[in-house]
């Protein structure tokens, strides 16, 4: 008996709610009953919500699978393929459509359009009348889709140019509206979750730590509800929110065609960013503080979830330049050890050192230097403001780059894009001027310390306290402050540490405590004995550093974790795709 298979397709997910799928499957079953065949239900060929106009079903859908099976000889010659009509198979242009049809027929398939019961095989395609009929059907299907695409594109362009929000119904999960004609309303409970994410980021917490806190405290999840929505906060969710400028009320129109989404799931940027499109739920000041915090701590992946390692990403071995790793031990006086990472890898024999012999003298000298040389509490505000401005300038530079590419690649809206580019460049210039002023003010301010006395006292109180949220917050805040002020610290165990400050060429040398047994150094130890009188141990590295005779090695900075740019990069899209954007299906949002 001749094998009969069927192919079902519709273009959009909205059609799944209609009658298209039922109609196509029932017509295939009816044709089999009327003609004495049995439909093969083991091979299911369905492209549901896949465009035939763009050729997505041919490139990666069920139709692509069918062609591969034919090429491998898995479907015998003479097999009947049932389709509702030619436009279910394809709506591509005539040249592409005929290439597909002839390819299937030459592979041995017999195509039947069940709407009219017409059989299409090598015999009928050699008949001039049938050939012309197929030509008309394929042309009509393509032109119908092209007309709809043109209408959609014009509709989206009209709404976009007038600033209307009615054609673009998708919004962040913390907003809702009953009808497209209404304004967006903030769901305060969800917006508060977003603000907490930004506040914790500004304090120095990373995405995983924020997600963990959110799950522990059962924060509502402020994302759109879909079938694939998570029921809890996952590690990437806070990071995604921290990059989403919708919290500032901005919206960027994007071209979401099949061709554009081949390069990025978000589609193709138009370069048009609209301010005040949504209600703003995060202040500009909080956004820049959070982004500045993220840029400040762009170091290797943190494994210390309790933030005990306040020197993370800053400390390097003074002997070989490798990063210093910390192994905590809360139950012993030493609180753990600092290890050269190259020693752990078996590359060097650099010595380790006790954490307590490093942390306290180093923090005290940093506090003392910051008190007299690095400015005031207002100086700390200058440092934070400078970090915020640097993030703002980077954002504007990226936006200017996108606009420049969009102007070069588009044939429309050049005047609008050019005007926007001038605005972005002007904002960037103002920010650069303010940054210079802030840096000058920070250089001349005096008075109280950047690390004020109450702050440093709190740090020493909470430095090693386990299982305390307050202590964890203090350590995270301290790490962020250190990252904003210090470039590198070079450690010479039980001898010295050299601190390289940001924007300064002079090293600050710190003498570290000598190595002692816990029973000697800790008066509360059970078998405490006062240390025996002995001459002070020499500190050759410290002395050489103070005489300017010791130069630390170049730090072996591990490549920082760079998140792949989520925004669409127009520069990777071939020109032929960009040039064809005005002639492809769907629209923008």
Buried (B, 14 or more C-beta within 10 A) or exposed (E): EEBBBBBBBBBBEEBEEEEBBEEBBEBBBEBBEEEEBEBBEEBEBBBBBBBBBBBBBBEEBBBBBBBEBBEEEEBEEEBBBBBBBBBBBBBBBEEBBBEBBEBBBEBBBBBBBBBEEBEBBEEBBEEEEBBEBBEEBBBBBBEEBBEBBEEBBEBBBEBBEEEEBEBBEEBBBBBBEEEEEEEBEBBEEBBBBBBBBBBBBBBBBBBBBBBBBBEEEEBBBBBEEEEEEEEEBBEEBBBEBBEBBBBBBBBBBBBBBBBBBBBBEBBBBBBBBBEEBBBBBBEEEBBBBBBBBBBBBEBBEBEBEBBBBBBBBBBBBBBBBBBBBBBBEEEBBBBBBBBBBBBBEEEBEBBBBBBBBBBBBBBEBBBBBBBEBBBBBBBBBBBBBBBBBBBBBBBBEEBBBBBBBBBEBBEEBEEBBEEBBEBBBEBBEBBBEBBEBBBEBBEEBEEBBBBBEEBBEBBBEBBBBEEEEEBBBBBBBBBBBBBBBBEBBBBBBBBBBBBBBEEBEEBBBBBBBBBBEBEBBBEEEEEEEEEEEEEEEEBEBBBBBBEEEBEBEEBEEEEEEEEEEEBBBBEEBEEEBBEEBEEBBBBBB
